[in-house]
């Protein structure tokens, strides 16, 4: 019985690793084929919207790759969820939420606005120590530290780097 459990667990781990590898391959191919690369999309969103980017991600919408952004608009005290088609560049507003009711978000966003750090700068710093294609970036707060968590797709799979908001220094995250 113990041998059977170990065999099943082994097959599960191998199939999970294979699926993760497949996801990396599909993501790499999608990024190679995208007419608009993540860094270009960030620039287009930054040019179009005032405020601060706090999140970037890649998703699938009706079989097409899209980029998802969260933008903090301090003037209106709102969080905008914006989507961009990676091929056409079409941009649309998905959601608009007030941030005034969430004290933790307000504090985190205030630190971002006062830091001089941007999502683009954080990605640039992360890529200096882990060269790779941007997959995801998110403003996080843990243990009193506010940082960008950056996920990059490298030849060896996805790697994470955190960039401290206060110092601007990147720190690779071990697997």
Secondary structure, 3 states (H helix, E strand, C coil): CHHHHHHHHHHHHHHHHHHHHHHHHHHHHHHHHCCCCHHHHHHHHHHHCCCEEEEEEEEEECCEEEEEEEEEECCCCEEEEEEEECCCCCEEEEEEEECCCCHHHHHHHHHHHHHCCCHHHHHHHHHHHCCCEEEEEEEEEECCEEEEEEEEEECCEEEEEEEECCCCCEEECCC
